[in-house]
Amino acid sequence: MTTATVVICTYNRHDMLRRAVRTAREQVLRAGVSAEILVVDNSPDANARSAVAEMAAGAGLALRYASSPRPNVSAARNMGVAQSQGDY
């Protein structure tokens, strides 16, 4: 089985985050492929945590949350790579 992690980095953009997660979770994967979505919240106060928890209860690809509190897109991307569980 091939697995992939879709990393979505966010910083105070809740509406855009919801739209990105919704469309990613609607993907239909071919047989033998699975995926998860990892949201990396780059805000110091972890303000996307509750939105991700709310969305995680819905249907679709698995959804996880990670906090990277030091605002810096490179740090958020690196955390996404470090926290990924997929092959890709």
C-alpha positions, 0 to 999 in steps of 0.5 A: 500500500502506498501512503501519502501525507498532504501537508497544509501549513496555515497562519490565521486563515481559517476560511481558506484552511477549511476550504483546503481541508474540505477539498483535500478530504474529498479526493477519491484515491485509487486502490492501493493508495491511502492518504492523510492530511496534516495541518501545521498551524504556524500561529503562536497561539495555535488558533487553528487547533479547534477548527481542525478538531471540528473538521476531523470529526467529518468524513474523508481522509484522516486529518491530524494537527501539529503546532509550529508556534514560531511564525516562519513558513520554513519551520512549518514546512519542516515540521510537516515533513517531520510529522508526516507518516506517509511514504510521500 
